[in-house]
Amino acid sequence: MNKKIKVLFLSVFAFSVLTGCSSGIGNSKLDSSDEIKVGLNYAYSGGAATYGQGLTEGIELAMEEINKNGGVLGKQLKTIKIDNKSEATESANAATKLATRDKVVAILGSDTSGSTKAAIPAAMQNNIPIISGSATDDDVTVDSNGKVRDYVFKTCFNDSFQGILMAEFAYKDLGLKNAVILADTTSDYAQGLSKNFKETFTALGGTVQVEEAYQAKETDFKAVLTRIKGKNPGVLFVPGYYEEVGLIVRQARELGLDMPILGGDGYESPKLQEIAGNTALNKVYYSSHYSPLEDSEIVLNFQKNFKEKYGKEPDAFNALGYDLAYFLVDALDRTGEVNSERLRDSLASTIDFTGVTGNISIDENHNPVKSATIIEMKDGQASFLKKLDPQK
């Protein structure tokens, strides 16, 4: 992003003049309508629903601001939303419909890595950029051979980044030398974080005493937690999603496991507090994309506008969705026309985009170079602990 574009983006946050997204074309032809259609492929029901709803709230706030200030490329933004029901098959179907029936210029989503990867074939076949603000798996933007997927982009950091940072935090900041990993065997997200946590923690000199497993939708973890208690670890690393993590944390505390529990951005949900309870949520730490304590103009305006629209404080997924919309708009503005193929090139060339969750530059693998934060839970309330340097 050049200086002119960056200034333009900042001015919209302060209610000035920036704009939008883009219209449906699965090819290089210019769309002549007055609307720019953007596909939203998110979970509005099922296990990942709070992620999908949170991201969508942020996206819709941003697009409302953009449209109020004139749209982008002289056009108004229109979202086409499809509920993928937290299922990979539904996500694939949604992507196909958005690309071929609705003719969107880009697809935003999905919320989890698995659902996002399921949507990629349809996007690639129809030359439609797909951008996720929350699919953190390392192989979202590259295939099994390490080849970059031309039309796939992310605005969130990778699982490897989270796993490395949380291992460093456990070993260096908390001074803990022995760890146990408890991970969902059915989740690419959990496996990615586990792998990088273990490699980094052991390279630093720590010991991973044992790796235990569970599967999504399980509700009784007492047997595995009892085995873990027998190991007396210094730290328990649980890289999962809030539904299972909430139960694991609550049951761990009920069994007398008082060690720190660490994880990733899958903890980021108000449901975590409901499931685990306030008392259990102490000495719980996780990596996140957003710090509500930042006092920059962009963050303060976002918080004010979000609270006015929704009547609540924004969380990390709201912030990720908000950035995702403006990130797309920035690229569309630089493209200069509603053209999916040329939009891909603009997305790939993004440098120093200024967002609520930090500055973003897209690397050669279509991943963002950006900072992360660590959140500490205190009596069920999330509090900002520290900010971590971006990937090098």
C-alpha positions in Angstrom: 0.0 0.0 0.0 1.5 3.4 -1.0 1.4 6.4 1.2 -1.6 7.9 -0.5 -3.7 4.7 0.0 -2.7 4.4 3.6 -3.8 8.0 4.4 -7.0 7.4 2.6 -7.7 4.3 4.7 -6.9 6.1 8.0 -9.3 8.9 7.0 -12.2 6.5 6.7 -11.7 5.2 10.1 -12.0 8.8 11.3 -15.2 9.0 9.1 -13.7 10.4 6.0 -13.4 8.8 2.5 -12.4 5.3 1.8 -14.4 2.4 0.4 -15.2 -1.0 -0.3 -15.3 -4.4 -1.9 -16.2 -5.8 -5.2 -18.6 -7.4 -7.5 -19.2 -10.8 -8.8 -17.1 -12.0 -11.6 -15.4 -15.3 -11.9 -13.3 -14.0 -14.8 -11.6 -10.9 -15.9 -14.6 -9.1 -17.3 -15.6 -5.8 -15.7 -18.9 -5.7 -13.9 -21.2 -2.8 -14.9 -23.7 -3.0 -12.1 -23.9 -0.4 -9.3 -23.2 -3.1 -6.6 -20.2 -5.0 -5.7 -21.1 -8.4 -4.3 -18.8 -10.0 -1.7 -19.4 -13.6 -0.5 -19.4 -14.4 3.2 -18.9 -18.1 3.8 -19.2 -18.5 7.6 -20.7 -20.6 10.3 -23.9 -19.1 11.7 -24.9 -22.4 13.3 -23.0 -25.4 14.8 -19.8 -25.5 16.8 -18.0 -22.6 15.2 -21.0 -20.2 15.1 -19.6 -17.7 17.5 -16.5 -17.3 15.3 -18.6 -16.8 12.2 -21.0 -14.5 13.8 -18.2 -12.4 15.3 -16.3 -12.1 12.1 -19.5 -11.2 10.2 -20.3 -8.4 12.8 -17.0 -6.9 12.1 -17.3 -7.2 8.3 -20.8 -5.7 8.3 -19.7 -2.7 10.4 -16.8 -2.0 8.1 -19.0 -2.3 5.0 -21.7 0.0 6.5 -19.0 2.6 7.1 -17.6 2.2 3.6 -21.0 2.4 1.9 -21.9 5.5 4.0 -18.8 7.2 2.7 -19.5 6.5 -1.0 -18.6 2.9 -1.5 -15.6 1.8 -3.5 -14.9 2.4 -7.2 -18.2 4.4 -7.3 -20.2 1.3 -6.2 -21.9 0.1 -3.0 -21.0 -3.1 -1.3 -23.4 -6.0 -1.0 -22.7 -9.1 1.1 -24.1 -12.5 0.1 -24.1 -14.6 3.3 -24.3 -18.4 3.4 -24.3 -20.5 6.6 -21.8 -23.3 6.3 -23.2 -24.8 9.5 -19.6 -25.4 10.9 -19.2 -28.3 8.3 -16.5 -28.6 5.7 -19.0 -30.1 3.1 -21.3 -27.2 3.6 -18.4 -24.7 3.2 -17.4 -26.3 -0.1 -21.0 -26.0 -1.3 -21.3 -22.4 -0.2 -18.1 -21.5 -2.0 -19.4 -23.0 -5.2 -22.7 -21.2 -5.0 -21.0 -17.8 -4.2 -18.5 -18.2 -7.1 -20.9 -19.6 -9.8 -24.4 -18.5 -8.9 -23.9 -15.2 -7.1 -20.8 -14.2 -9.1 -19.0 -12.5 -6.2 -15.8 -10.7 -6.7 -14.2 -12.3 -3.6 -15.1 -14.8 -0.8 -14.4 -13.8 2.8 -14.1 -16.8 5.1 -14.3 -19.3 6.3 -13.9 -19.2 10.1 -11.9 -22.4 10.8 -9.0 -23.8 8.8 -10.9 -27.0 7.9 -13.9 -25.1 6.5 -11.6 -22.7 4.6 -9.6 -25.4 3.0 -12.9 -27.1 1.9 -13.8 -23.9 0.1 -10.6 -23.5 -1.8 -11.2 -25.7 -4.8 -14.3 -23.8 -5.9 -12.5 -20.5 -5.5 -9.4 -21.7 -7.4 -11.5 -23.2 -10.2 -13.4 -20.0 -10.7 -10.5 -17.6 -10.2 -12.1 -15.9 -7.3 -9.9 -14.7 -4.4 -10.7 -16.2 -1.1 -9.5 -14.4 2.0 -9.7 -15.7 5.6 -9.2 -13.7 8.7 -9.1 -16.7 11.0 -7.9 -19.8 9.2 -4.6 -20.2 11.0 -3.4 -23.5 9.6 -0.1 -23.2 7.9 -1.2 -25.0 4.7 -4.2 -22.9 3.9 -2.4 -20.8 1.4 0.1 -23.4 0.1 -0.6 -26.9 -1.2 1.0 -30.2 0.0 3.9 -29.6 -2.4 4.6 -26.1 -1.0 3.2 -24.3 -4.0 1.3 -21.1 -3.3 -2.4 -21.2 -4.1 -2.8 -18.2 -6.4 -6.2 -17.1 -5.2 -6.0 -17.8 -1.4 -4.9 -15.2 1.2 -5.0 -14.8 5.0 -5.0 -11.8 7.3 -4.4 -13.9 10.4 -1.1 -15.3 11.6 -0.2 -19.0 11.2 -0.5 -21.9 13.7 3.2 -22.3 13.6 3.6 -18.7 14.8 1.1 -19.3 17.7 2.7 -22.6 18.7 6.2 -21.1 18.7 5.2 -18.0 20.7 3.3 -19.9 23.3 6.2 -22.3 23.8 8.5 -19.4 24.3 6.1 -17.8 26.7 5.8 -20.9 28.8 9.5 -21.5 28.9 10.9 -18.0 29.1 8.1 -15.9 30.7 6.5 -18.4 33.0 9.8 -20.3 33.6 8.1 -23.7 33.2 10.2 -26.7 32.1 7.8 -29.6 31.9 4.7 -29.7 29.7 1.9 -32.0 28.7 0.0 -31.5 25.5 -3.7 -32.3 25.2 -5.0 -31.9 21.6 -7.9 -32.7 19.4 -6.8 -35.5 17.0 -9.5 -34.5 14.5 -8.4 -30.8 14.1 -5.7 -29.5 11.8 -5.6 -26.4 13.9 -4.8 -28.4 17.1 -2.3 -30.6 15.4 -0.5 -27.6 13.9 -0.2 -25.7 17.2 0.9 -28.9 19.0 3.7 -29.7 16.6 5.2 -26.2 16.8 4.8 -25.9 20.5 6.5 -29.2 21.1 9.4 -28.5 18.7 10.1 -25.1 20.2 9.6 -26.0 23.8 12.0 -29.0 23.6 14.5 -26.9 21.6 14.6 -24.4 24.4 15.4 -27.1 26.9 11.9 -28.1 28.1 10.4 -31.5 28.3 7.1 -32.6 26.8 6.2 -35.4 29.2 3.3 -36.9 27.3 0.9 -36.0 24.4 -2.7 -36.9 25.2 -5.6 -36.8 22.8 -9.3 -36.2 22.6 -11.8 -35.7 19.8 -14.2 -32.9 19.0 -17.6 -33.1 20.7 -16.3 -35.0 23.7 -17.6 -33.8 27.0 -16.0 -36.0 29.7 -12.2 -35.4 30.0 -11.8 -36.6 33.6 -10.0 -39.9 32.7 -7.3 -38.2 30.6 -7.0 -35.3 33.0 -6.4 -37.8 35.9 -3.6 -39.3 33.9 -2.1 -35.9 33.3 -2.4 -35.1 37.0 -0.2 -38.1 37.7 2.6 -36.5 35.6 2.5 -33.3 37.7 3.4 -31.1 34.7 4.3 -27.4 35.0 2.1 -26.4 32.2 -0.8 -27.9 30.2 -1.0 -26.9 26.5 -4.5 -27.4 25.1 -4.7 -26.0 21.5 -8.4 -26.4 20.9 -11.6 -24.6 20.4 -13.7 -23.0 23.1 -16.4 -25.7 23.4 -14.0 -28.4 24.5 -11.5 -26.1 26.1 -14.1 -24.7 28.4 -15.0 -28.2 29.7 -11.3 -29.2 29.9 -10.4 -26.2 32.0 -13.4 -26.6 34.3 -12.9 -30.3 34.8 -9.1 -29.8 35.3 -9.7 -27.4 38.1 -12.3 -29.7 39.7 -9.6 -32.4 39.8 -7.2 -30.1 41.4 -5.0 -29.4 38.4 -3.8 -25.8 39.2 -1.1 -25.4 36.7 -1.2 -22.8 33.9 -3.2 -23.8 30.8 -2.1 -22.4 27.5 -3.6 -22.3 24.0 -4.3 -20.4 20.9 -6.9 -18.1 19.4 -9.5 -20.8 19.5 -10.1 -19.7 23.1 -11.4 -16.4 21.9 -15.2 -16.6 22.5 -17.6 -15.3 25.2 -18.8 -18.9 25.4 -15.5 -20.0 27.0 -16.5 -18.1 30.2 -20.0 -19.6 30.2 -18.7 -23.1 29.8 -15.7 -23.0 32.2 -17.0 -20.6 34.8 -15.2 -17.6 36.2 -13.4 -19.4 39.0 -11.7 -22.0 36.7 -10.5 -19.3 34.3 -7.4 -18.2 36.2 -3.8 -18.9 35.0 -5.2 -19.4 31.5 -3.2 -17.8 28.7 -3.8 -17.8 24.9 -2.5 -16.1 21.8 -4.8 -13.6 20.1 -4.9 -11.2 17.2 -6.2 -8.1 19.0 -5.5 -6.0 22.0 -8.4 -3.8 23.2 -5.9 -1.7 25.2 -4.3 -0.3 22.0 -4.9 3.5 22.0 -4.3 4.2 18.3 -7.0 6.2 16.5 -8.0 3.2 14.4 -8.6 1.0 17.4 -10.5 3.7 19.4 -12.7 4.5 16.4 -13.4 0.9 15.8 -14.3 0.3 19.5 -16.6 3.3 19.6 -18.4 2.5 16.3 -18.8 -1.2 17.2 -20.3 -0.5 20.6 -22.7 2.0 19.0 -23.9 -0.5 16.5 -24.0 -3.7 18.6 -24.2 -2.5 22.2 -21.2 -4.5 23.3 -17.4 -4.4 23.4 -15.7 -6.0 20.4 -13.6 -9.1 20.7 -10.8 -10.4 18.5 -13.0 -12.0 15.9 -15.0 -8.8 15.5 -11.7 -7.0 14.9 -10.5 -9.6 12.4 -13.7 -9.3 10.4 -13.5 -5.5 10.4 -9.9 -5.6 9.1 -10.8 -8.2 6.6 -13.3 -6.0 4.9 -11.0 -3.0 4.8 -8.2 -5.2 3.6 -10.3 -6.2 0.7 -11.3 -2.6 0.0 -7.7 -1.4 0.0 -6.8 -4.0 -2.6 -9.9 -3.2 -4.7 -9.1 0.5 -4.6 -5.6 -0.2 -5.9 -7.0 -2.5 -8.5 -9.1 0.3 -9.9 -11.8 -1.9 -11.3 -14.1 -4.8 -10.3 -11.9 -7.6 -11.6 -11.3 -10.8 -9.6 -8.0 -11.8 -11.4 -6.4 -8.3 -11.1 -7.7 -8.1 -7.5 -5.6 -11.2 -6.7 -2.5 -9.3 -7.8 -3.4 -6.3 -5.7 -4.0 -8.6 -2.6 -0.6 -10.2 -3.2 1.2 -6.9 -3.3 -0.2 -5.5 -0.1 2.4 -3.8 2.0 2.0 -2.0 5.4 -1.8 -2.1 5.5 -2.9 -0.5 8.8 -5.7 -2.3 10.6 -7.2 -2.7 14.0 -5.3 -5.9 14.6 -2.0 -4.4 13.5 0.0 -3.6 10.3 -0.2 -6.3 7.6 2.2 -7.0 4.8 1.5 -10.1 2.6 4.5 -12.4 2.2 5.4 -14.7 -0.7 3.1 -17.4 0.7 0.1 -15.1 0.9 0.4 -15.0 4.7 0.5 -11.8 6.7 3.5 -10.5 8.6 2.0 -9.1 11.7 2.1 -9.0 15.5 0.3 -11.1 18.1 -0.8 -10.6 21.6 -1.0 -12.8 24.7 -4.2 -12.7 26.7 -4.4 -13.7 30.4 -7.7 -14.8 31.9 -8.4 -13.5 35.4 -11.5 -14.7 37.1 -13.1 -15.3 33.8 -12.1 -11.9 32.3 -9.7 -11.5 29.5 -6.9 -9.0 30.1 -4.0 -8.0 27.8 -0.7 -9.3 28.9 1.9 -8.6 26.2 2.4 -7.9 22.6 4.7 -10.2 20.5 6.8 -9.4 17.5 5.7 -10.4 14.1 7.1 -13.4 12.1 10.5 -12.8 10.6 
